[in-house]
């Protein structure tokens, strides 16, 4: 049995977490529940084992996009969520940021979110050597 991956929220020098800020502002409690479900049943158990799957897309330079897509009973997309993260060699999954793509699926928004995640990753890499 392989070791579980530890979920770590990125926090800046003042302790602010862009991911937790977004998630706690999310009005739909089902979104929060589904995110934590994916963390518990996918990221902590599989970690890097899901890279390249339908769930985890590599974006280059150590940045990954967790893709959450849940369907309603009528097979319409109910939730479309993107979470940006990186891994380290101590079996840590570092959650950088995220957003509800179901509320805004424009290419412009996704590009902005990826740029923001890359900036957060760069800050994280400047203060951490374990990648």
N, C-alpha and C positions, 0 to 999 in steps of 0.2 A: 504494500500500500504506500503510495507516495504522500509526502507531506503536503499539508494544505497551504495555500497561498494566503498571505496576510494582506488585507485591504488597508491601505493607508491613504488618508485624505491629504492632498497637498495643501499646505498653509504657507502664506507669505510671512515676512518677518514680523508683521503685527498679529499673526495668528488667523488671518482671514482666509477662508476656504471658498474659492469661486464655485466649486461644485456644490458644497453644502448650502451656500447662499442661494444658488439656483433651485436646488431641490426643495429647500424649506419654503421658497416663495411659490412653488408649484401649487396651484389651487386644487388640483385633483389629487386626493389622497391615494387613489389607485395607481397613479404614476409613481409615487414614492414607494408603494408596496411592490410594484413590479420591478423597479430598479433594485431594491434590496433582495428580491427573489433571485434576480440574475447574478447579483454579487454572491449570494450564499450558495446557489446551486450550480453556478457555472464558473465564475472567476476563482473562487476560493478552492474549488476542487480540481479544475483543469488548468488554470493559469495559462502559461505559454502554449499548452497543448491545443488551444483553440485558434491559434494564429493561422490565418488563411481560411478559416471556416466562414460560414455565413454570419457568424457572430462577431468575429474580431478581424478587422481589416487593418493591415499594416499601412501606415502613411509615410513611412521613411523616417530615418534619423531617430529611432527609438520611440516614435509616437504611434499609438494604435487607437482605432475607433471601435468601441463596443457598439454594436448595432442591435437594438432591441425593437422587434416588430411583433406585436401581439394583435390577434384578430378577435373581433366580436363574434357572437353566435351566427350572424348572417354573413360571415367571412369577409366583412369589410375591415379595413385596418382600424384598430381601436387605439393603439399606441405606436408611435414611431419616435424613438428616443435615440440620441447619440451621446456617448460618453467618451471622453478622451483620457488616455492613460498611458503609463509606461511601466515597465517591469525592471526590477533589479535582481542581482544574483543571490540575494538573501531570501528569495521567494516572497518579495513584496510586490503588490500591485498598487501603484501610486495613481490615485484618481485625481486628475487635473481639473477638468471642467465637463460640462454637459449642457444639453438643451433639448427641448421638446420639438423635434422636427415636424411633428404632426400639426403644430400651430403655425409653422412657417417653414415650408419645404423649398424655399427659393435657393438657387445656387449662391446668391450673394450672401445670404445668412450663413450657409454652410461654410463658405470661404472665410467669412469673418470669424466663425467659431474655430476653424482650424488654425488660423493665424493666431488667435488668442491662446489656443492650446499649445502651439509651438513656442510662444513667448513664455508661458508658464513652465513648459518643459525646460527651456533654456535657463530660467531662474532656478529651477530645481537642480539641474545639472551643475550649476555654478557652486552650489552648496553641498552637493552629495557626490561621492566618488563611486558608489556602488551601482554601476550600470552594466 
